[in-house]
Amino acid sequence: MTFAMLRASFTSLNSVQQWGFGSVSPAHATQLMHANVQPHVLDMRMIESVNNSIRHLSPTEIRSKMKRRSLRRVSIKPSSGVANDMHSGSDWDKAEFVLEELRRQCDTPADLLYRLVEDMVEEMKAGLAKEGGSKDYKMILTYVDKLPSGKERGHFYALDLGGTNFRVLRVSFGQDGSTPVFQEVSIPQEIMLGQHEELFDYIAGKLAEFVSKEDSSYHPRPGCKRELGFTFSFPIKQTSIDSGELIKWTKGFAVEGTAGKDVVQALNEAMERRGLDMVVTALVNDTVGTLAVASLAASKADAGDEVMISVILGTGTNACYVESIDAIPKWKGPKPSSGNMIISMEWGGFSSSLLPRTQYDEALDAVSVNPGEQIFEKLLSGMYLGDIVRRVLLRLAEEAALFGPSVPPNLLIPCILGTPHVSCMHQDKSSDLQEVGRILSNVLGIHETSLELRKLVVEVCSIIAKRAARLAGAGIVGILRKIGRDRSKHDGSSSHRTVVAMDGGLYEHYPLFRAEMKAAVVELLGSEVAENVLIELSKDGSGIGAALLAAAHSKYSRYGW
Ligand code: BGC
């Protein structure tokens, strides 16, 4: 594959939803796979590294380069007969060794997780003590100090930006039966990697298109503007409910000139340039929107459950939780009447040396857009799991000739294997692992695989997913410990059940991942305490929650908090 072809295929990828890590269904994912389109997020640094290595080569030269690579593998017996029969040409002992090493390095026994939980709690405290107090957690003050009351009324908008697509939505509160109106827009790659103003102009343009289709019943009253909740799912330093500066991009974004700027001001100015009668009234992280929506649902259900934590496990990962204001020394403002504030941890930045990292993780990190950063995120979020698995398979191909005498060229392509593929392979229930065979063939160009080989691939997926899920479970237990909800009721902690609201494609579309994560939480808490912790999917909160918070902070509505 030439670089031009590679680039073209990645460009076409950018226009498709990331399955499960945006919101494309498994069925759609399968269609994409059959069309040989890999629905994953791109990482330009990785693509650039491929670019650099093959940029000037013709297809013949690339093939010969790959052949030379395979010839360097001295320990591999020549294959006879079927190229992919691991018993004929593959070094099975070597494959076993690589797999055993992987199992060992990715192992997450309870005692390790407990130690990680302790580290997490220490970092949380340090991040709450002062700005920049933790090397890992930003512990962002969100300025959300009350959760929605359910009394919000009127039409509100949300802009949900956090991945390769963004969503615009309108929600009408207080009208029974009204459903939110959504529009999903993909962000062209050149915008994701372009200039600050271009990004905001592009978004404002799409917002203008959205409202131009509305009938007059949605037009704002004279003297008023449409009000927008802006879900901006990147680390920011929030300075009020409607202002905040980008600290750094994550998830493959690298827009120049945004870091250090107020993203609300940037959007408001872009909307003005478009002549759009809209203003941002709330800036929220996706975890905060999710917590707001889940909390409203719980208060309506009136079962006495308290939504204290929300976690996103999707392309990226993060958690927020309800913290007592007295436990936030860095908060210098007046004490909110609720006595609480939601803290967005940016837990993807956790980087304890105890984290079970491998050579594959280190190599992935080294070519990412943000080397040395978001270490926890790189071990467990949807953007990365697929590429970790690819890297293990590549080593098995190079050192154990697992897929025949030469390394399958597609295995050398960064990010070609997405987390959706890992999930499909891991959860393949057919006796002959058909789905695994299909993905190996359609995505990696590895045809006619034996059942043993497919099993081994499933094992690799399982090891990587299990490590990720157990680390996520430890993260949740860390927060529960910080807020004293990791103990049984006898010791004076709240008698309400604690709800952890979950969203994100990785959690939603990967049942085995979910099961591992919950099992880890139960293992760490013990079953008695775990019975009072409900880990629940709370869908679409990131957008609707932002609209709710915009309503709650409305400049015009007499309702609110
Ligand atoms: C971002 C967070 C976000 C999370 C989930 C991370 O990469 O830094 O702000 O909440 O992804 O979308």
Residues whose N, C-alpha, C, O or C-beta is under 5 A from the ligand:
A	BS01	BGC	G162 S233 F234 P235 T250 K251 N285 D286 T287 I312 G316 T317 N318
